[in-house]
Amino acid sequence: MSIKIFINTDGGSRGNPGPAAIGVAFSDDSGNTIYSHKECIGVATNNEAEYSAIQRALEILVKSKWFKKNNNEGAEVVCRLDSQLVVEQLNGRYKVKQEHIKVFVDRIQEIIADCRLNLFFIYVPREENKAADKLVNEALDGK
């Protein structure tokens, strides 16, 4: 039986570009939230915020006790995003044309290459990403 962790991420800006924030929710197989993170990231576009969220989530993951304990071939990490564009770009099905977005993709791929986890990016509808979305709005509202 493989060990599995789920990471829901979201990024958003009020205005495009505008004040932006990210939200990250880690959960176990049973859907229990085991860690959450929210932060304002300054002025960014929606896409920049989405990429910032997944990059930050992976940075948190590799510093975690869970990672140190489970960084082996059997552990799975499922990253769930409500941005189909970002998922398709990270999975290599859509080209990344903007240079500043390529920087995010390169950094995310670097993090992935440095670990031995089975990592997947999947698209989920917004309704299935409420925890991460709530964190984004809390950060933007200063809560």
C-alpha positions as CSV (number, residue, x, y, z in Angstrom):
1,M,0.0,0.0,0.0
2,S,1.5,3.3,-1.0
3,I,1.6,6.3,1.2
4,K,-0.4,9.2,-0.2
5,I,-0.8,12.9,0.5
6,F,-3.0,15.4,-1.3
7,I,-2.1,19.1,-1.8
8,N,-4.8,21.5,-2.9
9,T,-3.5,24.8,-4.1
10,D,-5.0,28.0,-5.3
11,G,-3.8,31.5,-6.2
12,G,-5.7,34.6,-7.0
13,S,-5.5,38.3,-7.6
14,R,-7.9,41.1,-7.2
15,G,-7.4,42.7,-10.5
16,N,-5.2,41.1,-13.1
17,P,-2.6,42.0,-12.1
18,G,-3.5,43.2,-8.6
19,P,-3.0,42.3,-5.0
20,A,-2.4,38.5,-4.9
21,A,-2.3,35.7,-2.5
22,I,-1.9,31.9,-2.4
23,G,-3.5,29.1,-0.4
24,V,-2.3,25.6,0.2
25,A,-4.1,22.8,2.0
26,F,-2.4,19.4,2.7
27,S,-4.6,16.5,3.5
28,D,-4.3,12.7,4.1
29,D,-6.2,9.8,2.4
30,S,-9.2,10.4,4.6
31,G,-9.5,14.0,3.7
32,N,-8.3,15.3,7.0
33,T,-6.4,18.6,6.7
34,I,-2.9,18.1,8.1
35,Y,-1.4,21.5,7.3
36,S,-2.5,24.7,5.6
37,H,-0.7,27.8,4.5
38,K,-1.7,31.2,3.2
39,E,0.2,34.3,2.3
40,C,0.0,37.5,0.3
41,I,2.5,37.6,-2.5
42,G,2.3,41.2,-3.7
43,V,1.1,42.3,-7.1
44,A,0.6,39.4,-9.5
45,T,-1.6,38.0,-12.2
46,N,-4.0,35.1,-11.6
47,N,-1.6,32.7,-13.4
48,E,1.4,33.9,-11.5
49,A,-0.5,33.4,-8.3
50,E,-1.5,29.9,-9.3
51,Y,2.1,29.0,-10.1
52,S,3.3,30.6,-6.9
53,A,0.9,28.5,-4.9
54,I,2.1,25.2,-6.3
55,Q,5.8,26.2,-6.1
56,R,5.3,27.2,-2.4
57,A,3.4,24.0,-1.7
58,L,6.3,21.9,-3.0
59,E,8.8,23.9,-1.1
60,I,6.8,23.3,2.1
61,L,6.5,19.7,1.3
62,V,10.2,19.0,0.8
63,K,11.0,20.7,4.2
64,S,8.3,18.7,6.0
65,K,8.8,15.8,8.4
66,W,6.5,13.8,6.2
67,F,8.8,14.2,3.2
68,K,11.9,13.3,5.2
69,K,10.1,10.1,6.4
70,N,8.4,9.2,3.1
71,N,10.6,10.3,0.3
72,N,10.8,6.9,-1.3
73,E,9.5,5.3,-4.5
74,G,6.1,4.3,-3.0
75,A,5.0,7.6,-1.7
76,E,2.5,9.5,-3.8
77,V,1.7,13.2,-3.8
78,V,-1.4,14.3,-5.7
79,C,-1.5,18.1,-6.4
80,R,-5.1,19.3,-7.1
81,L,-5.5,22.6,-8.8
82,D,-8.6,24.4,-10.2
83,S,-6.6,25.9,-13.0
84,Q,-6.7,23.6,-16.0
85,L,-4.2,25.7,-17.8
86,V,-1.6,25.3,-15.1
87,V,-2.2,21.5,-14.8
88,E,-1.9,21.0,-18.5
89,Q,1.3,23.1,-18.7
90,L,2.9,21.3,-15.7
91,N,2.0,17.9,-17.2
92,G,3.6,19.0,-20.5
93,R,0.4,18.9,-22.6
94,Y,0.3,22.6,-23.2
95,K,3.3,24.8,-24.1
96,V,4.4,27.5,-21.8
97,K,4.9,30.6,-24.0
98,Q,5.5,33.4,-21.5
99,E,9.1,33.6,-20.3
100,H,8.2,34.7,-16.7
101,I,5.9,31.6,-16.4
102,K,8.7,29.4,-17.7
103,V,10.7,30.5,-14.7
104,F,8.0,29.0,-12.4
105,V,7.8,25.8,-14.4
106,D,11.5,25.4,-14.4
107,R,11.7,25.9,-10.6
108,I,8.8,23.4,-10.0
109,Q,10.5,20.8,-12.2
110,E,13.7,21.3,-10.3
111,I,12.0,20.6,-7.0
112,I,10.3,17.5,-8.5
113,A,13.6,16.2,-9.9
114,D,15.2,16.5,-6.5
115,C,12.8,14.1,-4.8
116,R,11.8,10.5,-5.4
117,L,8.1,10.9,-4.9
118,N,5.4,9.9,-7.4
119,L,4.0,13.4,-8.0
120,F,0.8,14.0,-10.0
121,F,-0.9,17.2,-11.0
122,I,-4.7,16.9,-11.6
123,Y,-7.4,19.4,-12.4
124,V,-10.4,19.6,-10.0
125,P,-13.4,21.9,-10.3
126,R,-13.5,25.0,-8.1
127,E,-16.1,23.3,-5.8
128,E,-13.5,20.7,-4.9
129,N,-10.9,23.3,-4.1
130,K,-12.8,25.3,-1.5
131,A,-10.2,24.9,1.3
132,A,-7.4,26.4,-0.8
133,D,-9.7,29.1,-2.2
134,K,-10.8,30.1,1.3
135,L,-7.1,30.5,2.3
136,V,-6.5,32.8,-0.6
137,N,-9.4,35.0,0.3
138,E,-8.5,35.1,4.0
139,A,-5.0,36.2,3.1
140,L,-6.3,38.9,0.7
141,D,-8.8,40.1,3.4
142,G,-6.0,40.2,6.0
143,K,-7.5,37.5,8.2
